[in-house]
Amino acid sequence: MSISDYYKNLRAKIGNELIFMPGVAGIIRNEQREILFGRKHNESTWGLIAGAIEIGETPAQAMIREALEETGLVIQPEKIIGVYGG
């Protein structure tokens, strides 16, 4: 999925100014404890399944949505490992 209408409208109003965009990234494991990695938009590097938190979503809801959108998997988040900013 591309950027949401909310972020498109915000970007249209403020141009290239820096915006705060909360996001999630998940460590998704299978029964063998292997970690799932993905590539977005035909990028050459692999990474965790991740994306922006939309208005009204909790981090868990955002992670469930991103996993479904990017992999087709329905996941159940177990815990938050950390919250980071910078």
PyMOL commands that set and color helices and strands:
alter all, ss='L'
color gray80, all
select helices_A, chain A and resi 5-14+59-71
alter helices_A, ss='H'
color red, helices_A
select strands_A, chain A and resi 23-26+49-52
alter strands_A, ss='S'
color yellow, strands_A
deselect
rebuild
show_as cartoon
